Structures are given as structure tokens and as C-alpha cells.
Amino acid sequence: MLHDPAQIDLMFQALADPARRQMVDRLSRGPASVSQLAEPLAMSLSAVVQHLNLLEASGLVRTQKLGRVRTCQIEPKALRAAEHWINERRLAWERRLDRLGDFLAETGDDTEGN
């Protein structure tokens, strides 16, 4: 999943919406039913289900229907994949900035001697 740009795009698209981030935050504390997720949100149950469908398509959430209750839970692998993607970029920038710092330090030493 990590190396699939389309899947990464879906994850970040899903996390771009405040309501979906709120749902993910709630699910990070444990599974919840759709109605429990909808409770604090100012939207219809139908709108919540649409948001959940996008979260599920992104791989961040999975749902299971038992009888009439649809229970949702976070998919830790997907969150780790997003975290890994971010960390790869953070580390690359840290290395670049370290090299820039080294270069500037060397350049500063050269100009002080002249």
C-alpha cells in the first residue's frame, strides 16, 4: 500500500476533511458504531456514512456489519503507512538541511580567514 501513490493520495484526501479526522480520532480510542461516530457531528447519518465510505476506501478504516449495527475501527497499518511516508520526507529534508548547515559553517570558516 505504501508505494502506491493513488492509495497515499486517498489517505491524505480522507484526512483533509475535519469531520473525517474527528472520526479517525474517535476510532483511535477504539471501535465505534456509525451512530456513535455521528453523535458529535452536525450532519445527517447519510453524510456520516458517505464520509465513512471514503475512509474505508482509503484503507484508514474498516467496518463490519453485525445484524443491524455497523461497527467501525481504525486500520493501524494504513496509519503506519501514512506516518512512514511523512517520515521519509522529513528525514530527507533533515539531511538536506544538515548538509546546508555544514556547507554554511565551512563557508563561514573560509571567509573569516580572508
MIDOSE-1310 file (N, C-alpha, C; in nm, 2 decimals, decimal comma, always signed):
residues 114
mlhd	+0,08/-0,12/+0,00/+0,00/+0,00/+0,00/+0,09/+0,13/+0,00; +0,20/+0,12/+0,07/+0,28/+0,24/+0,09/+0,34/+0,29/-0,04; +0,37/+0,21/-0,13/+0,43/+0,25/-0,26/+0,33/+0,28/-0,37; +0,21/+0,27/-0,34/+0,10/+0,30/-0,43/+0,06/+0,45/-0,42
paqi	+0,11/+0,54/-0,51/+0,07/+0,68/-0,50/-0,08/+0,71/-0,49; -0,16/+0,63/-0,56/-0,30/+0,66/-0,56/-0,36/+0,63/-0,42; -0,31/+0,53/-0,35/-0,35/+0,49/-0,22/-0,31/+0,60/-0,12; -0,19/+0,64/-0,13/-0,14/+0,75/-0,04/-0,22/+0,88/-0,06
dlmf	-0,25/+0,91/-0,19/-0,34/+1,02/-0,22/-0,48/+1,01/-0,15; -0,53/+0,89/-0,16/-0,67/+0,87/-0,10/-0,66/+0,89/+0,05; -0,55/+0,84/+0,12/-0,54/+0,86/+0,26/-0,53/+1,00/+0,30; -0,45/+1,08/+0,23/-0,44/+1,22/+0,27/-0,56/+1,30/+0,23
qala	-0,63/+1,26/+0,12/-0,76/+1,32/+0,09/-0,86/+1,29/+0,20; -0,86/+1,17/+0,25/-0,96/+1,14/+0,35/-0,93/+1,22/+0,48; -0,80/+1,24/+0,51/-0,76/+1,31/+0,63/-0,77/+1,46/+0,62; -0,79/+1,51/+0,49/-0,80/+1,65/+0,47/-0,93/+1,71/+0,53
dpar	-1,03/+1,63/+0,55/-1,16/+1,68/+0,60/-1,17/+1,68/+0,75; -1,21/+1,79/+0,81/-1,21/+1,79/+0,96/-1,31/+1,68/+1,02; -1,42/+1,66/+0,96/-1,51/+1,56/+1,01/-1,45/+1,42/+1,01; -1,39/+1,39/+0,90/-1,32/+1,26/+0,89/-1,21/+1,24/+0,99
rqmv	-1,13/+1,35/+1,01/-1,02/+1,35/+1,11/-1,08/+1,33/+1,25; -1,20/+1,39/+1,27/-1,26/+1,37/+1,40/-1,31/+1,22/+1,42; -1,36/+1,16/+1,31/-1,39/+1,02/+1,32/-1,27/+0,93/+1,34; -1,16/+0,96/+1,27/-1,04/+0,88/+1,29/-0,99/+0,90/+1,43
drls	-1,00/+1,02/+1,48/-0,96/+1,05/+1,62/-1,04/+0,96/+1,72; -1,17/+0,96/+1,70/-1,26/+0,88/+1,79/-1,23/+0,74/+1,77; -1,20/+0,69/+1,65/-1,18/+0,55/+1,63/-1,04/+0,51/+1,69; -0,95/+0,60/+1,70/-0,82/+0,57/+1,76/-0,83/+0,53/+1,91
rgpa	-0,94/+0,56/+1,97/-0,97/+0,52/+2,11/-1,04/+0,39/+2,12; -1,08/+0,33/+2,00/-1,15/+0,20/+2,00/-1,26/+0,20/+1,90; -1,31/+0,08/+1,87/-1,42/+0,07/+1,77/-1,55/+0,14/+1,82; -1,63/+0,18/+1,72/-1,75/+0,26/+1,74/-1,85/+0,23/+1,63
svsq	-1,98/+0,24/+1,67/-2,08/+0,22/+1,57/-2,09/+0,35/+1,49; -2,16/+0,34/+1,37/-2,18/+0,46/+1,29/-2,26/+0,56/+1,37; -2,36/+0,52/+1,44/-2,44/+0,62/+1,52/-2,35/+0,69/+1,63; -2,26/+0,61/+1,69/-2,17/+0,67/+1,79/-2,08/+0,78/+1,72
laep	-2,03/+0,74/+1,60/-1,95/+0,84/+1,53/-2,03/+0,96/+1,49; -2,15/+0,94/+1,45/-2,23/+1,05/+1,40/-2,28/+1,15/+1,51; -2,28/+1,10/+1,64/-2,34/+1,17/+1,75/-2,28/+1,31/+1,76; -2,15/+1,33/+1,77/-2,09/+1,47/+1,79/-2,09/+1,55/+1,66
lams	-2,12/+1,50/+1,55/-2,11/+1,57/+1,42/-2,24/+1,64/+1,38; -2,23/+1,75/+1,33/-2,35/+1,83/+1,29/-2,38/+1,79/+1,14; -2,42/+1,67/+1,12/-2,46/+1,62/+0,98/-2,55/+1,50/+0,99; -2,61/+1,47/+0,88/-2,70/+1,36/+0,88/-2,63/+1,23/+0,89
lsav	-2,70/+1,12/+0,92/-2,64/+0,99/+0,93/-2,59/+0,95/+0,79; -2,67/+0,99/+0,69/-2,63/+0,96/+0,55/-2,50/+1,02/+0,51; -2,48/+1,15/+0,56/-2,35/+1,22/+0,53/-2,23/+1,15/+0,60; -2,26/+1,10/+0,72/-2,16/+1,03/+0,80/-2,12/+0,90/+0,73
vqhl	-2,22/+0,83/+0,68/-2,19/+0,71/+0,60/-2,10/+0,74/+0,48; -2,13/+0,85/+0,41/-2,05/+0,88/+0,29/-1,91/+0,91/+0,33; -1,89/+0,98/+0,44/-1,75/+1,00/+0,49/-1,68/+0,87/+0,53; -1,76/+0,78/+0,60/-1,70/+0,65/+0,63/-1,66/+0,57/+0,51
nlle	-1,74/+0,58/+0,41/-1,71/+0,51/+0,28/-1,58/+0,56/+0,22; -1,55/+0,69/+0,23/-1,43/+0,74/+0,18/-1,31/+0,69/+0,27; -1,33/+0,70/+0,40/-1,23/+0,65/+0,50/-1,20/+0,50/+0,47; -1,30/+0,43/+0,44/-1,28/+0,28/+0,42/-1,21/+0,26/+0,28
asgl	-1,25/+0,34/+0,18/-1,18/+0,33/+0,05/-1,03/+0,36/+0,06; -1,00/+0,46/+0,15/-0,86/+0,50/+0,17/-0,78/+0,40/+0,25; -0,85/+0,30/+0,31/-0,78/+0,20/+0,39/-0,76/+0,24/+0,53; -0,80/+0,36/+0,57/-0,78/+0,40/+0,71/-0,88/+0,34/+0,81
vrtq	-0,99/+0,30/+0,76/-1,10/+0,25/+0,85/-1,15/+0,12/+0,79; -1,19/+0,03/+0,87/-1,27/-0,09/+0,82/-1,39/-0,10/+0,90; -1,49/-0,15/+0,83/-1,62/-0,17/+0,90/-1,67/-0,31/+0,89; -1,75/-0,35/+0,99/-1,81/-0,48/+0,99/-1,95/-0,47/+1,04
klgr	-2,04/-0,53/+0,97/-2,18/-0,52/+1,00/-2,23/-0,65/+1,07; -2,28/-0,64/+1,19/-2,33/-0,75/+1,27/-2,48/-0,72/+1,30; -2,56/-0,79/+1,23/-2,71/-0,76/+1,24/-2,74/-0,62/+1,18; -2,79/-0,53/+1,27/-2,83/-0,40/+1,22/-2,72/-0,30/+1,25
vrtc	-2,61/-0,34/+1,32/-2,51/-0,24/+1,37/-2,39/-0,26/+1,28; -2,35/-0,14/+1,23/-2,22/-0,14/+1,15/-2,11/-0,08/+1,25; -2,01/-0,16/+1,28/-1,91/-0,12/+1,37/-1,78/-0,08/+1,29; -1,72/+0,03/+1,32/-1,60/+0,08/+1,25/-1,48/+0,07/+1,35
qiep	-1,37/+0,05/+1,28/-1,24/+0,05/+1,36/-1,13/+0,10/+1,27; -1,03/+0,15/+1,34/-0,92/+0,21/+1,27/-0,83/+0,10/+1,21; -0,77/+0,12/+1,10/-0,68/+0,03/+1,04/-0,53/+0,07/+1,07; -0,47/+0,02/+1,17/-0,34/+0,07/+1,21/-0,23/+0,06/+1,10
kalr	-0,24/-0,04/+1,01/-0,14/-0,05/+0,90/-0,14/+0,07/+0,81; -0,26/+0,12/+0,78/-0,27/+0,24/+0,70/-0,22/+0,36/+0,76; -0,24/+0,38/+0,89/-0,19/+0,50/+0,96/-0,03/+0,49/+0,97; +0,02/+0,37/+0,99/+0,16/+0,35/+0,98/+0,22/+0,38/+0,85
aaeh	+0,15/+0,35/+0,74/+0,19/+0,37/+0,61/+0,20/+0,53/+0,58; +0,10/+0,60/+0,63/+0,10/+0,74/+0,61/+0,21/+0,80/+0,69; +0,23/+0,75/+0,82/+0,34/+0,80/+0,90/+0,47/+0,78/+0,84; +0,49/+0,66/+0,78/+0,62/+0,62/+0,71/+0,64/+0,72/+0,60
wine	+0,54/+0,74/+0,52/+0,55/+0,83/+0,40/+0,60/+0,97/+0,45; +0,54/+1,02/+0,55/+0,58/+1,15/+0,61/+0,72/+1,15/+0,66; +0,75/+1,05/+0,74/+0,89/+1,04/+0,80/+1,00/+1,03/+0,69; +0,97/+0,96/+0,58/+1,07/+0,95/+0,47/+1,10/+1,09/+0,42
rrla	+1,00/+1,18/+0,40/+1,02/+1,31/+0,36/+1,09/+1,40/+0,46; +1,05/+1,38/+0,59/+1,11/+1,46/+0,70/+1,26/+1,43/+0,71; +1,29/+1,30/+0,70/+1,44/+1,26/+0,71/+1,52/+1,32/+0,60; +1,46/+1,31/+0,48/+1,53/+1,37/+0,36/+1,56/+1,52/+0,38
werr	+1,46/+1,59/+0,43/+1,48/+1,73/+0,45/+1,58/+1,76/+0,56; +1,57/+1,68/+0,66/+1,67/+1,70/+0,77/+1,81/+1,68/+0,72; +1,83/+1,58/+0,64/+1,97/+1,55/+0,58/+2,01/+1,67/+0,49; +1,92/+1,72/+0,41/+1,95/+1,84/+0,33/+1,99/+1,96/+0,41
ldrl	+1,91/+1,98/+0,51/+1,94/+2,10/+0,60/+2,07/+2,08/+0,68; +2,10/+1,96/+0,72/+2,23/+1,93/+0,78/+2,34/+1,96/+0,69; +2,33/+1,92/+0,56/+2,43/+1,94/+0,46/+2,45/+2,09/+0,44; +2,33/+2,16/+0,43/+2,34/+2,31/+0,41/+2,41/+2,37/+0,53
gdfl	+2,38/+2,33/+0,65/+2,44/+2,38/+0,77/+2,59/+2,36/+0,77; +2,63/+2,24/+0,73/+2,78/+2,21/+0,72/+2,84/+2,30/+0,62; +2,78/+2,31/+0,50/+2,83/+2,40/+0,40/+2,85/+2,54/+0,44; +2,74/+2,59/+0,51/+2,75/+2,73/+0,56/+2,86/+2,75/+0,67
aetg	+2,87/+2,65/+0,75/+2,98/+2,65/+0,85/+3,11/+2,66/+0,79; +3,13/+2,57/+0,69/+3,26/+2,57/+0,61/+3,29/+2,70/+0,54; +3,18/+2,75/+0,48/+3,20/+2,88/+0,41/+3,23/+2,99/+0,50; +3,16/+2,99/+0,62/+3,19/+3,09/+0,72/+3,33/+3,09/+0,77
ddte	+3,39/+2,96/+0,79/+3,53/+2,95/+0,83/+3,62/+3,00/+0,72; +3,59/+2,98/+0,59/+3,68/+3,03/+0,48/+3,68/+3,18/+0,48; +3,56/+3,24/+0,50/+3,56/+3,39/+0,49/+3,62/+3,46/+0,61; +3,62/+3,39/+0,72/+3,68/+3,45/+0,84/+3,84/+3,46/+0,82
gn	+3,89/+3,36/+0,75/+4,04/+3,36/+0,73/+4,09/+3,46/+0,64; +4,00/+3,52/+0,55/+4,05/+3,62/+0,45/+4,05/+3,76/+0,50
